[in-house]
């Protein structure tokens, strides 16, 4: 099973055995019986029955009767995407209520993240926050450590940059003057990006700082990967002013 497929389906709530059964059904357009799925996946028949029940509840598989037996078919990826987008729309409508329920009126909320995957989660929060942000002047401000991000997250372009471009979310980026930053600058005009460079030999740091909406993210790129998201309007505005001060000081 390709690792990128497994990770993506994990993120939307499927466990590895469920992914294995779904993909096997997807491979067989004519459908499969429980015994055939058990034989081809190597999973016990009783377990396959339980997995199919869960997949059916989640909308990943359907079935029809062939005689007295159920013939299972996988829903197409396009159908799954349609249902997920509908669910996302419903969730957006619930956000105001959920924010009240979660005590989102607190002036400051701090979330801590640890481990290599935590960096990906922080960038996912940046995208999601900016996607639902109604401010017409919205933009991401970032002070980057440059190559460090791409070393830790080789899929950073696919997981963050391309998605940001697709959503047409602009970014202003203070970046170290090194080859990878210069290469990105070549495509800035069409990728909604503005870059200014600083001397990374003179100013060394191993942290990514992001300012977006009413949040500030700090990502550690040292051996102990991790980070923090601070949600506080006043703090975000102050960091935004500090960023603009640095931006304006660089020619």
VMD Tcl script that draws the C-alpha trace (Angstrom):
set ca {
  {0.00 0.00 0.00}
  {1.53 3.38 -1.00}
  {2.47 5.33 2.11}
  {0.90 8.59 0.91}
  {-2.46 6.84 0.35}
  {-2.32 5.21 3.77}
  {-1.50 8.50 5.54}
  {-4.25 10.41 3.74}
  {-6.92 7.81 4.51}
  {-5.66 7.63 8.11}
  {-6.24 11.37 8.40}
  {-9.88 11.06 7.36}
  {-10.54 8.40 9.96}
  {-9.73 5.00 8.45}
  {-7.58 2.44 10.25}
  {-5.05 0.36 8.29}
  {-7.24 -2.80 8.05}
  {-10.17 -0.67 6.83}
  {-7.92 0.93 4.21}
  {-6.78 -2.52 3.06}
  {-10.37 -3.72 2.61}
  {-11.53 -0.50 0.92}
  {-8.64 -0.54 -1.58}
  {-9.23 -4.21 -2.36}
  {-12.89 -3.45 -3.11}
  {-11.82 -0.44 -5.18}
  {-9.58 -2.68 -7.29}
  {-12.52 -4.95 -8.13}
  {-15.17 -2.91 -9.91}
  {-17.50 -5.91 -10.18}
  {-17.63 -6.23 -6.39}
  {-16.44 -8.83 -3.91}
  {-18.06 -11.21 -1.47}
  {-16.88 -11.36 2.13}
  {-15.06 -14.67 1.57}
  {-13.19 -13.19 -1.40}
  {-12.16 -10.10 0.56}
  {-10.93 -12.28 3.44}
  {-8.92 -14.45 1.04}
  {-7.35 -11.57 -0.87}
  {-6.51 -9.41 2.16}
  {-5.50 -12.21 4.54}
  {-7.85 -10.81 7.19}
  {-10.11 -13.22 9.12}
  {-13.62 -13.43 7.75}
  {-15.24 -12.43 11.05}
  {-13.00 -9.35 11.17}
  {-13.80 -8.51 7.54}
  {-17.51 -8.50 8.43}
  {-16.88 -5.97 11.21}
  {-14.68 -3.83 8.95}
  {-17.31 -3.80 6.21}
  {-19.94 -2.71 8.72}
  {-17.76 0.24 9.73}
  {-16.91 1.15 6.12}
  {-20.60 0.99 5.21}
  {-21.49 3.34 8.09}
  {-18.77 5.76 6.97}
  {-19.97 5.65 3.37}
  {-16.87 4.01 1.88}
  {-18.60 0.86 0.63}
  {-22.06 -0.18 -0.48}
  {-23.53 -3.60 -1.24}
  {-26.34 -5.34 -3.05}
  {-27.68 -8.86 -2.75}
  {-26.53 -11.50 -5.20}
  {-28.82 -14.37 -4.28}
  {-28.50 -14.65 -0.52}
  {-25.03 -13.10 -0.35}
  {-23.89 -9.50 -0.10}
  {-21.68 -8.24 -2.92}
  {-19.60 -5.29 -1.69}
  {-18.50 -2.40 -3.90}
  {-16.25 0.55 -3.06}
  {-17.54 4.07 -3.49}
  {-15.48 6.05 -6.02}
  {-12.93 8.60 -4.74}
  {-15.00 11.34 -6.42}
  {-18.09 10.31 -4.43}
  {-16.09 10.26 -1.20}
  {-14.74 13.73 -1.92}
  {-18.25 15.04 -2.55}
  {-19.50 13.66 0.78}
  {-16.45 14.99 2.65}
  {-16.93 18.46 1.15}
  {-20.60 18.38 2.19}
  {-19.56 17.40 5.73}
  {-16.99 20.20 5.78}
  {-19.65 22.69 4.73}
  {-21.90 21.45 7.55}
  {-19.04 21.73 10.02}
  {-18.32 25.31 8.96}
  {-21.94 26.14 9.76}
  {-21.47 24.69 13.25}
  {-18.27 26.60 14.00}
  {-19.96 29.51 15.84}
  {-21.83 27.08 18.10}
  {-18.78 24.89 18.64}
  {-16.68 27.93 19.55}
  {-19.20 28.86 22.24}
  {-19.29 25.27 23.51}
  {-15.50 25.01 23.60}
  {-15.09 28.20 25.59}
  {-13.49 29.97 22.63}
  {-14.25 33.33 24.23}
  {-11.09 33.00 26.30}
  {-8.61 35.74 25.49}
  {-5.73 33.33 24.99}
  {-5.58 29.71 23.88}
  {-2.28 27.85 23.66}
  {-1.77 24.48 22.00}
  {1.49 22.52 22.23}
  {2.70 20.01 19.64}
  {5.52 17.48 19.89}
  {7.20 15.19 17.39}
  {7.98 15.40 13.68}
  {4.30 15.11 12.67}
  {3.49 18.11 14.85}
  {5.04 20.46 12.28}
  {2.65 19.19 9.63}
  {-0.28 19.71 12.03}
  {0.71 23.32 12.63}
  {0.89 24.07 8.91}
  {-2.48 22.36 8.48}
  {-3.91 24.74 11.10}
  {-2.49 27.70 9.17}
  {-4.24 26.57 5.98}
  {-7.55 25.81 7.68}
  {-7.57 29.08 9.63}
  {-6.82 31.14 6.53}
  {-9.36 29.23 4.44}
  {-12.24 30.17 6.76}
  {-10.89 33.65 7.55}
  {-13.32 36.26 6.17}
  {-10.85 39.17 6.27}
  {-10.44 40.43 2.67}
  {-6.90 41.59 3.53}
  {-5.89 38.18 4.83}
  {-2.30 37.04 4.36}
  {0.22 34.79 6.05}
  {3.35 36.39 7.46}
  {6.30 34.09 8.05}
  {9.88 34.32 9.21}
  {11.55 31.24 7.83}
  {14.64 29.24 8.64}
  {14.73 28.15 4.99}
  {16.16 24.76 4.12}
  {15.37 23.34 7.56}
  {11.66 23.08 6.76}
  {12.24 21.15 3.55}
  {14.76 18.82 5.23}
  {12.24 17.83 7.91}
  {9.18 17.98 5.63}
  {10.23 16.86 2.12}
  {6.53 16.92 1.14}
  {6.15 20.56 2.27}
  {5.41 21.85 -1.23}
  {2.63 19.31 -1.81}
  {1.20 19.46 1.71}
  {1.29 23.23 2.22}
  {2.60 25.38 -0.61}
  {0.45 23.92 -3.41}
  {-2.67 23.98 -1.22}
  {-2.01 27.60 -0.24}
  {-1.64 28.53 -3.92}
  {-4.85 26.68 -4.80}
  {-6.72 28.70 -2.18}
  {-5.03 31.88 -3.45}
  {-3.77 32.75 0.04}
  {-0.93 35.29 -0.18}
  {2.18 35.08 1.96}
  {4.93 37.53 2.84}
  {8.09 35.67 3.69}
  {11.25 36.82 5.45}
  {13.75 34.16 4.41}
  {17.44 33.42 4.80}
  {19.49 34.21 1.72}
  {20.21 30.67 0.52}
  {19.64 28.69 -2.71}
  {16.26 27.17 -1.87}
  {14.80 30.57 -0.93}
  {16.17 32.16 -4.09}
  {14.69 29.34 -6.16}
  {11.25 29.92 -4.60}
  {11.59 33.63 -5.35}
  {11.70 32.80 -9.06}
  {8.08 31.63 -8.92}
  {6.80 34.19 -6.41}
  {4.72 36.22 -8.86}
  {2.45 33.32 -9.77}
  {2.48 31.71 -6.33}
  {1.07 34.67 -4.33}
  {4.37 35.15 -2.53}
  {6.53 38.14 -1.67}
  {10.00 37.51 -0.28}
  {12.69 39.59 1.35}
  {16.01 38.07 2.36}
  {18.18 38.41 5.44}
  {21.77 37.39 6.08}
  {21.48 33.91 7.60}
  {25.18 33.87 8.49}
  {24.76 36.94 10.63}
  {21.27 36.10 11.95}
  {21.02 32.40 12.67}
  {17.94 30.80 14.15}
  {16.25 27.43 13.90}
  {12.62 28.44 14.34}
  {9.76 29.17 11.93}
  {7.49 32.01 13.06}
  {4.05 32.35 11.49}
  {1.49 35.10 11.99}
  {-1.99 34.43 10.60}
  {-5.44 35.76 11.53}
  {-5.38 36.04 15.35}
  {-2.73 33.35 15.83}
  {1.04 33.07 16.14}
  {2.84 29.77 15.53}
  {6.36 28.88 16.62}
  {7.91 25.76 15.09}
  {11.16 24.28 16.35}
  {13.30 22.67 13.63}
  {15.99 21.41 15.99}
  {16.42 17.74 16.89}
  {13.47 17.94 19.28}
  {10.76 18.77 16.75}
  {7.70 20.54 18.07}
  {5.89 23.81 18.26}
  {3.16 25.93 19.73}
  {0.14 27.85 18.45}
  {-0.91 30.88 20.48}
  {-4.35 32.28 19.73}
  {-4.58 35.84 21.00}
  {-5.69 38.82 18.90}
  {-3.56 41.41 20.69}
  {-0.45 39.21 20.58}
  {-0.97 38.45 16.87}
  {-1.35 42.16 16.08}
  {1.87 42.93 17.95}
  {3.78 40.19 16.11}
  {2.29 41.52 12.85}
  {3.63 44.99 13.64}
  {7.03 43.53 14.51}
  {7.07 41.62 11.23}
  {6.21 44.79 9.28}
  {8.97 46.67 11.10}
  {11.49 44.03 9.98}
  {10.00 43.91 6.47}
  {10.24 47.67 6.00}
  {13.81 47.75 7.32}
  {15.06 45.31 4.67}
  {15.73 46.90 1.30}
}
mol new
graphics top color blue
foreach p $ca { graphics top sphere $p radius 0.5 }
foreach p [lrange $ca 0 end-1] q [lrange $ca 1 end] { graphics top cylinder $p $q radius 0.2 }
display resetview
